[in-house]
Amino acid sequence: MPLFQYTAMDAAGKETKGFKDAPNEMAVSKYLKEQGMHPTSIKPATGTAAKKAAGGEKKKTSMFSMEINIGPTKIAGKDLTILSRQLAILLEAGLPLVRSLRTLERQAKNPAVRKILGKVASSVEGGSGFSEALAQFPTSFDNLYVNMIRAGEASGKLDLILSRLAAFREKAEKIAGKVKSAMTYPIIVLTIAIIMTAGLMVGVVPKFKTMFEGMLGKDAQLPALTQLVMDISNALQEHILLVVIGVVILIVGINLINRTAGGKLFFDTIKFRMPMFGPLISKNAISKFARTLGTLTGSAVPALDALKIVRDTADNALIAKAVQQIHDAVKEGETMSSVLSSTNVFPVMVVSMIEVGEETAKTPEMLEKIADTYDEEVDNAVAALTSMIEPMLMVFLAVVVGGIVIAMFLPLIKIIETLSAA
């Protein structure tokens, strides 16, 4: 593809020079206008400039470059939040974008951050837009991030957009951490309980069975609870391989089904309706929906584009389906609030607040308020769930382990009685 050298003026009157690969000059001009710049000169790159640009391209594909590209190439979530905040501060202080990127590159301790920042800075120096440079690393910068940066470039408020992105990510990570901790605790306790129970059934109960058969005889009538525990123990011992294979097949099957559109929708619908955990999951999903859509629309991203991004970044298929319905309705000229209630996903309060936002032309602000409200509800739900789960898990463990212990001691009482009578 031909390489063009361009000179352009931004909204503030600052001159920018760079290079751009494009089919023709019209494509370069269109690209510059999309970035909010007015092209003053576009011509094919020739002479020293072309060799320099070509040399840069060759350097990227050299053996040396291949060597330094080995290693992590993804910026972790927390690192990206910190990076966004730092870049916003540098730009707000008046530093040019490339200089800010190079400064953060030098300061970065994480190899992945340093490597990606270097490549992004080089792309921007070569004439690419910031959002275009970020889009080369989709595992680090998702669709939401890139589109917000693009909106910041178009509006000339890149520092403000980066601050919003940092705040958005900080709040999202905080809520996600709380939900994760609330879900992790019972899973760990239940896993330990299952392992303990399986150990008792396979390692301890058979020894009691041998003792009972030796003292009472093989045909002795055992208490119903004891016999039940013995039967379960026998089944585990005789079919342990089948049990393990069955569990593995079940887990793999669920994961495979969950990867399909219909399967994910089915499981996500169940999550929304689960007792105890359902309200927490639904409130967290609605909070993320409101905050993402509010951040995008408040950053001058067009409504239809914002809804597409919300749909694509939604973790829950039920929310994604509802957002698609809203997108289709808005595309036909309807308002969001007129469709929200028909999705059967969003509570009346959310519908009413968005309706008020649309009537007052303050939808982004209202969406932020919805997100803040539901963030508080998620906090309360996590606290309530934690306080409920602890005693319930204690009772569960007491019933399971205590039931096995009692089942093993019931025949001992009968043996003691028999010995006393003799």
N, C-alpha and C positions, 0 to 999 in steps of 0.2 A: 504494500500500500504506500502511495506517495507520502513524503514528509513535507509539511508546510511550516514556514516560519511566520509568526504573526506578531502584531503589536496592537494592543487594545487598551481602552480606557474604562475604568470601573465607575460606579455611580459617584464616587468622591472625586473623580478627575485624576486618579492615580494611574500612571502608565504601567502596563504589564507586557512583558515580552516572553515568548515561549515557542515551543514546537508542538505540532499535533499531526498524528497519522490520520488521514482521511481520504476518501475517494476523490474529492475535488475541493475547490475553494469555498463553494457554497456550503458544503458540509461543515467546514471549519467555522464559517460565519454563523451558521445556525447554532453550533455548539457554544460559541462565545456569547451569543445573545441569551442562550439558555442559562448561562452562568452569570447573567446580569452585567455583561461587559459589551462595550461598543467597539467593534473592530475598526482600526484606522489603516492597517496594512496587513495583507495576506499574500504571501508569495512562496513559490517552491523553495525549499531549503537547498542552498548550493554552496560550494566552496568550503571554507573552514568550518562554518556553522553546521553544514550537512555532515562533514566528516566527524565533527565532535559529537553530534547527535548519534550518528551511526556507530561511532566508537563506544558510546554509552550503551547502545543496544547490544553490541558484541560482548561488552563486559558482563552483561547480565547472563549471557549464555555460555560464558567461558567455563573451563574446568575449575578455575579458582572460585567462581561464583557458585558452582555446584557444590563445592566443598563447604563453603560457609553457610549454605542453605540447609545443611543437615542439622536437625535439632527441632525443638518445638517451634511451631509457626502459628500458634493461636494465643491470643491475649485472653487471660482468664477474666471472669466477670468483675471481680473486685479490682483488678489492675486496670480494667477499662473504665471503671467508675472514677478511680483516682486520676487516670490519664485525662479524662474529659474535664474534670474539675481543674486540673493544673493548666491545661491548654486554654480553658476559658479565662483563667486569671491572667495568663501571659498576653492573650489577645486583647483583653480589657485594658491592660497596661499600655497598649499601643505597639507591641512587637509585631512585625510582619509574620504571616502564617509559617513560611518556610523556616525563618529563624526560630520561631517558637517550637516547631517540630524538631529541629536540630538540637535545640537546648534540651528538650525532654529526652531525645535520643541519647545524648551524652550522659544525662543523669540517671537513665534507666538502669536498674540492677538486674532486671529480668531479661534474659537473652531473647525471648520471644518478642517482648515489647520493643527492645532496642532494634531488633532485626526488622520488624514490621514498620516501625517509625522511620527507619532509614529508607526503606523502599517507598513509603508514602511520600516522604520529603523529596526523594529523587523524582518521583512521578510529577509532583507539583512543580518542581523546578523545570521539568521538561515540558510544561505547558498543560498538563492535565488539571482538571478541576479537583478540589479536595474530595468531594463526594465520589467522583470517578476513581480517584486513587484508592479510597477506602473500599469501594465495591470490589476491588481485586482480592480482598481478603474476607469472603463471606462468612467464614467460621469465626472471625473475630468481630466483624461489624455486620450485624444483621440488617434486614431490609428496613426496619424501623429507624435504626441509627443512620443509615445512609440517606434515607429520604428526609430526615430532619436536618441533616447537614446540608443537603441540597437546598432545602427551604431557607436555611440560614445564609447560604451563598447568594441566593436570589434576592433576599431582603436586605443583605448587608449587615445582618445582625448575628454573625456567626458566634461571637462570644456569648450572647444571650442564649442562643440555642444550645450551645455546649453546657452552659450552666443548668438549663432545663433538663438536658439529658442526664447530667450528673445527679441532679435532685431526683429525677424519675427513677434512675437505677438504684440510688441509695434507698429510697422508700420501697421499691420492689424487692430488693435483696433483704431488707429488714423483715418484711411480711413473709417472704418465702422462707426465710430462716426460722421464723416462729412456727409456721405451718409444718415445716420439715421436722422440727424438734417434737412437735405434738404428735406427728405420725410415727416418728422413729421409735419413741419410747415404748409404746405397746407392742410394736413389731418385735423389738429386741426381747422383751419380757416373754411374749408368746413363743418365740423361737427357743428361748432357754427352757421354757416349760415343756415344750414338745420334746426337746432333746433329753431332759430329765425323765420324762414319762417313758420315752422309748428305752432309755437305759435301765429303768426299773423293770420294765416289762421283759426285756431281753436278758438282763444280767442278774436280777434279784429274784423275781417271781419264780423262775424255773427251779431255783434252789429250795424255795419253800414247797414247791410241788413235789419234789423228790422226798423231802422230809415228811410231808403229809402222807404220801403213798407208803413210806416205810413204817409209819406209826399207825395209820388208820386203814391201810390197805388200798389197793387200786380201785376197788369197787365202792369205797366209802362215799356216803352222800355228804357233799360239802355245802355250806351255805350258798344261797343264790348269788350274793355279791362276790364271794370268793370264786365260784365257778365261772362267773362272767369274766373276771380278771384273768383267770387261768385260760379260758378260751381265747381271749384277745392275745395273751402272751404266746399261746401255741400258734395262732395264726401268724403273728409277727415272726416267730422263729422259723416256721415252715415255709413262709412265703415272703421273707424279707427282701429277696431280690426283686420279686414282682411288685412289692410295695414301693421300693426305690424307683424302679423303672416307671411305675404308674405315676408317681409324684413328678418325675422328670418330664414325662410325656405331657402331663397336665400343665406344668409351668411353661414348657415350650409351646404347647398348643395355644394357651392363653396369649402368649407374646405374639405368636404368628397371627392370630385372629385380631389382636389389638392393632396390628400394623395395617389392616385393611380399613377402608373408610367406614363401612358398615359396622365392623367389629369395634372400632374405637368409639363410634357413636353409641353403641350398645353399652359398653363398659362405662363410658363417661356419664351416660344417663343413670346407670346404677349408682355411680359415685355420688351424683347429686341427690339421690333418694335414700342413701344409706342412713340408718339411724346413728345419731351422735356425730359421725364424721361428715355426713351430707351437708348440713348447714355451714360448716367450716369451709368445705371445698367450694360450695356455691358462692359464699360471700367473698372468698379470695378471688374466684374467677371474675365476679362482677366488679370487684375493686380494680383488678388488672385491666379489664375492658374499659372502665371509665377513665382510669389514669392514662392509659395508652392513647385512647381516642382524644381525650382532653389535651394531652401534651402535643399531639400531632396537629389538631385543628388550631390550637393556640399558637402554633409555630408557622402558621400560614400554609400548611399542607392542604390541598384541596380535599373536600369532604369525601368524594368517591375514592381517591387514592388513600386517604386515611383509613377508610373502612376496609379497603383491601389489605392494608398492612395489619390492621387489628385482626382481621380474619386469619391471615397467614401466620401471625405470631401467637394466636390463641392456643393455650395448652389443652383446652377442653373442646372436643368436637361439637358438643351441644351449643357452646357459645359461638363457635365458628359458623355453625349452621344458621344460628339466629342473626349473626352479623351479615351473612350472605343475603338473607332475606331483607334486612335493612338496606343493604347496598342496592339491591335490585329495585326496591321501592323508591329510594332517593333518586336513583337514575331515571325513574319514570316521573319525577317531579313531586313525590310525596315527602312529608316530613318524617324524621326518625321516630318521633313520639307516636305517630299514627300507626306505626308497625310494631313498636316495641312490645305492646301488650299482647299482640296476637302470637308472638313467639313462645309465650308461656315459660319464659326463662327469667325475665326481669320482674322484680316486685313492683307493686303499684307506686311506691315512693320514688323509685328510679324513673319510671315513666313520667310521673308528674313533674319531677325536677327538670328533666330534659325538655319537657313541654314548655315549662316556664322559661328555660334558657333559650329556646328557639323563639319564643314570643318577645323576649327582651334583647335578642341578638347577643346573648352572653352564654352560649352553649359551652365553650371551653371552660369558663369559670365554674359553671354549674357541674360539669363533669368532674372537675377537680374536687369540688365539695362532696360529690357522691363518693369519689375515691377515698377522701379523708374520712368520711362517715363510715364507710365499710371497712377501712383499715382499723378503726377503733373497734368495730364489731368483731373483726377477726381477732384482735387482741383479747377481747372479752371472751370470745368463743374458745380460744386456745386455753385461757386460764380456767374456764369452766370445765372444758374437756379434760384437762390435766387433773383437776381435783376430783373428777368423776372416775377417771380411768384407774387411778392408783388403788382405791379401795376395791374396785371391781376385779382388778387383776389379782389382788391379794386373796379375795374370796375364791376366784377361779383356781388359783394355785392350791389353796387350802382344800378345796373340794376334790381336785384331781389327785394330788399327792396323798391327802388325808384319806381319800376313799380307797386307794391302793393299800395303804398301811392298815386300815381297819379290816379290809378284805383278807389280809394275810393273818391278822390276829384272831379273827373269829374262829377258825379251826383250832387254834391253840387253846382257846377257852374250853372247847369241847374236849380236847386231849387232857387238859388239867382236870376237868370234871370226871373224866373216865378214870384217870389215875387216882383221884381222891376216893372214888367209889370203890375201887379195888383195894 
